[in-house]
Amino acid sequence: MKKGILLYDFLLVKGGAEQLSLTLVNNFPNSSLCVGFINSEIFSSETLKKISFCELTSPTQIIGWQTLKTLFVFRHQTKLLAVYDWVIFSGSNAPVAVHNHPNGKNILYCHTIPRFAYDLKDYYLSRATWWKKPLLQLLINYVKLRYERAIEKMDIIIANSNNVKRRIKKYLNRDAVVIYPSIEVDKYQWIEQGDYYLSTARVESYKRIEYIVRAFMKMPDKKLIVASGGGDLERLQNLATDYSNISFTGWCEDEQWQQLIGKAIATIYIPIDEDFGMSPVESMAAGKPVIGVAEGGLLETVVDGETGVLIEDVSVDAVIEAVSVMSKDKALNMRAACEERAQLFRTEVFLEKMQEVVNNL
């Protein structure tokens, strides 16, 4: 049987890309996982005991250093790839290891290109302090050069959405096939119609959680739960200190996450040009509609007016209006359509298509 390995940047948070990596390795016979590092507080040895995996370096929380450190270890410490027939690369840093696998088949599963170096470059540079700007520009130049060299050596590129496929064509001039990520839809169930709306995106500035928080600061009669962590968490907690209708959970365990979704009125997810967006599909799997944004991957998952409400221009007032439209009754009426829509993205469909790609190569 052919032997394969999946390389992913690092298991740092319980995001969709991390879960997809584990799903692939758990379901592909004779395969292993290699990551830059593992956050053992979130990914315990119990979580990883059923798979063959290796960790290349020690964890770090420093963002720029994360990139440089993992780029280095993937480039220089992955001679082990020589014994594998196929390699699936994922993440922004792991693909540079392709140079250590010249004789087998190389597959890129692209959740996104490194956005800070391409489509969001101006966004990040505009937010950097004066002394960080030149350092960030150096990092961008360094990453782009190595990423583009790695992309040239891929036998096939798989994009997780048509949105990402367009980015790959625009910035890298490579074609890609689209295979939507695996969503474990059976894990999510409608439990009850609660009394709160749920924000499911990471608490980072480009996820635009602040618009949601400020909207609910103006709607004291409606409850919001922000069910995630991230770099902007403390600032937004301080912003909403005096508002008892707004609460923050930080990162959730799977069971708590499923309970929160299953009991919400609806979920809210409005990031900037999201690559795909797994949590809106998880929401629909639980029969909960999505208040989303009419851009990025949400245009491929959420059907405006049937499984959610899509905002054209994101603002505090637009969020307020969308929440008022998404009443309890309206959300309940969308339940069946949401559950049906989510089935298009179930894990079995993803695994079948990925297996076909590997077999054809």
N, C-alpha and C positions, 0 to 999 in steps of 0.2 A: 504494500500500500504506500502511495506517495506520502511524503512527510512534509509538513508545512509549519510555519510560524507566523504569528501576528505581532507586529511591533507598534506600540502606541507610546506617546510622549511620557505620560505619568498618570498613575491612579491617585489623583489629588482630591477630587470631590466626586460625589455621586451624581455625575451628569449623564446625559444620554450617550455621549461618545464612549464613556467609560463602561457603561452597561452593555453597549453594543459589542465592545471588545471582548467582554467576558462571555456574552452570548455566543459569539462566533467560536471561541476556543472550546466552550463547553459542548458545542454541537458539531464541530468538525473532528472526525476521527484522526488520530495520530497527529495532533497539532499542539503547539505550545504558545505561550505568551511571553513577550519580552518588553519590559517597560523601563523608562529612565529611573523612576523611583516610585515608591508606594507610600501613601499616607496611612500608616498602620492604625491610626485612631479611627479611620473610617472604613478601611479595607483590612479586616482582621485576617489572621491566618486561617480562621474557620471559613471565611468567605472564599479563600483561594485554595483550600486544601484539595479540591477535586481536580485541579488543573496543574499542568506542568508549566512553571513560569520562572523567569529570572529577572532580577533587579540589578541595574547597571551601576547605580550610584546612590548616595544618601539623599534624603529629602531636603528641600529648601523652600521657604515661603517667599523669597525675594524674587519678584516677577522677572526683571531683566536677567538676573543670575540664573533663574530656572531655564530660560531660553539658551543662554550661552553654555551652561553646564550640560544640559541634555543634548544639545547639538554636538558638543565635543565627544561625549561618551558614545553616542550613536555612530558618529563618524569613525572613532578610533577603537572602540571596544566591542565590535560586533563581527569579529572574524568567525564567530560561531555559525553565521548564516550559511557558510559554505556547504554544510551537510544537509541543507533543506532543498527540496524540489521546488517549492513555491513559498513566496513571502507576501503577506498582505501588510502594507504600510498604512498607518493612519496617524492623524495628528499633524502638527506643523514641523516638528523637529525630527521625528523618527525617519522620515523619508530619506534623509542624508545617508542612512546606512545602506542604501541601495548599491553603493560602490563596492560594498563587501559581499555582494551576491551577483557576480557577473555571469554565472552559468545556469541559473534556474530562472523561473518565471517570476516577474515582479508586478504586483498589483497594488495600485493606490486606491484606498477607499477614502474619499475626500469629504469630510464633514464641512470643511471650508478651507480656502487658502488662508495664509496668515494675514488676517484682515488689517492688523495694525501696520502692515507693510504695503498694503494695496488700497482697497476701497475705503478703509477707515483711517488712512495715514494722516490726512489733514485734521480729522477729528481728534486724534491722539496728540498730534503736535500742538494743536491750539490749546489743549488743556495742560500741557507740560509747562513747568516753570522755566524761566529764562535759562537757567544753568542745566536743566535736564534736556532741553530741546536738542542741542548738538549731540548729546549722548544717545538720545532716542534715534536721531537721524543716522548715526553710525550703526546702531543696532539694526535699523531697517535695511540699510545697505548690505550689511553682513548677512542677514537672514535671506534677503531676496536672491543674492548671488548663489548661495548654497541650495536654496529651495529650488530655484529654476534649473540648476544643474542636475538635481535629483529627479525632477519631473521628466527631463529628457530621456531618462533611462527606464521609465516605466513602460511595461508591455501594454497595460491597459489602465485607464483611469475610470473609476466609478464615482459619480457624484451622488450625494444623498438627496438631491432635489434638482429640479430644473433651474432653480435660482442659482445654486452653486455651479451647475453646468455652464450657465451663462458667464459667471465670473471666471471660470477656468478658461473659457474661450477668449474672453475679453483681455485678461491680464497675462495669460500664459500661451495663448494660441494653440491649445490642445483640445481635441474632442474628448467627450466623456459619455459614458452610458449612465443612466439614472437607475439606481436601486434604492428605494426608500428605506430608511432605517427600520430595524425591528422594534415593534412595540408589543410588550406583553399585555395585550388587551384583556386577557382573562383575569388578570390580577386586579382589575378595576371594576367596581360594581356600584350601581346606584344604591345608596343606603337609606337616605331620607332627604327631605327638603329642609335644610337647615335655615339659619337666619343670617348667613354671612357670605360675602364674596371673597374669593381666594386669589391672591397674586402668586403665580408659580414660577416666575423667572428669577434667576440669580440676582442678588441685590448689587448690581454694577450700574454705573452711570448710563452705559449705552443700552441697557435694558429698560430704561425710562420708568423705573419704579417710582421715582419722585412725583411724576405726574399723577400716578394712582394714589399715592399717599396724600398729596395736596387736594385731590378731588374729594377724598373721604373726610378730610379736615373741614370741608364745606358741606358735608352731608352727615352731621352728627347722629342722625336717625338710622343710618345704615352702617353695618359692621364690615370691617376689612381685616383679613388675616394675611400677613405676608409670610409665606411658608418656604423660606430659603435663607441662605446666608450669602456673604459676599463682602467686597471691599467697602461698599457704601452703607452697610447695615447700621453701624453705630451712628453715623450722621443722621440717617432717616429716623432712627429710634429717638434721637434727641429732638428732631423736628416735630415728632408726633407725641412728645412726652405728655402733653396736657389733654390728649384726645383719647378718651376711654374706649371709643368705638374702633380704635386701630390697635392691633397687636402683632407681634413678631415672634415667630417660633425658632428662627435660626434653621440650621440644617435638620431635616427630619429623618428618622428611621423609616424604612419602607412601610411598615404597618401604620404608623402615624400619618404618613403621606397619603396612603390609600384611603384612610378614614377621613382626612380633611377634604380630599377631592369628592369622595362619595357622599358627603353631607353638605357640600356647598350649594348655594343657589346657582352660581356660575363661576368660572375662573376668568382671570384677566391676564392678558399676555400681549405687551405692546413694544417689543424691542425694535431697535433700528435694523431694518432689512435682515431679519433672522434667516439663518441658513436653511433650516427645515423647521425646527421647533417640535420637540417630542411631547412636552407636557400638554399642549392643546389636544393632541391625539389621546393621551391618557385621560384627559378631562372628558372627551367625547365618549371614550370607552366606558366611563362611569355614568353615561347619560347626562353629563353636564355640559351645557353650551359654553362657548368661548367668546368673551369680549376681547377682540383682537385688533390688529392693525392691518390695513389693506396694502401690505407690502411683504416682500420676501416669501419665505416658505409657507406662511399662513394662507396665501392665495392658493396653495396647492392642497391644503388640508381642511380648512374651515370654509363651509359654504355659507356665504352671507345671507341672513334671513332664514336659513334652514337649520344650521348647527351652531349658529352664533351671530354676532354683530361685528362687522369690521369697520373700524374708524379710518376715515380717509386722511385727515390731518390731525396728528396727535397734539392735544392740548388738555389742560385741566378741565375746561368746559366740555370738550368732546368726550372725555371719560365720564363726566357727570351725566351728560345726555345719554350715553350708551348704557350706563347703569340704570337710569330711569326707564329706558326702553326695555331692558332685560329684567322685567318683574318676575316674581316667583311663578306666576301663572304662565308667562311666556316661556320661561326656562323649562318648566315642566312639560309644556307642549312640544318642546324640541327634543325631549328625551329619546324617543324611538329613532329619530333621524340621526342623532348623535351616535347612538350605539351601532347603528348600521354603517355609518360612515367610517367608524374606527376599524371595522373589520378589514378594510382595504389595506391596513398597515400592520397586520398581525405578523408575529415572528415567523410563522411557517412560510409565508410568502417571501420574506427576506432571505431565509436560509435556502430555500429552493433556488432562488435566482443567484445567490452567491455560489452555491455548489455548482450550478451550471457554468458559471464563469470559470471557476477553477478547473472543472473537468474539460472544458473546451480548450483551455490553454495547455 
